[in-house]
Amino acid sequence: MKFLNLLLDGANSAGENLVNSAYETFKTVVSWVMPVIIGVVGLFAIIYAVILGVKYAKAEDTEKREEAKKHLVAAVIGVVVALVFVLIIWAVLNSGALESLFTVK
């Protein structure tokens, strides 16, 4: 009976180690990917803002200026929303809130 208990305790310990390792790997991957995503989103936002700025400057018609202005405002709002989501993901990962999902009971 002791052997069976030792075997089960070892299996539980190995399972906990595996889950903890998976959680740490997940955190590492996300912390590596997040700056890349932020950089790509920022690069596209800058390029899109420049294109819209040129469109706005070249537009002679009031209607086209207003359209370019609306797109520019939408682009800025999109970047702000993306940054808020990045901050939320960062806060959740650093708060340890996900650890409860990865713990073995």
Secondary structure, 3 states (H helix, E strand, C coil): CHHHHHHHHHHHHHHHHHHHHHHHHHHHHHHHHHHHHHHHHHHHHHHHHHHHHHHHHHCCCHHHHHHHHHHHHHHHHHHHHHHHHHHHHHHHHHHCHHHHHCCCC
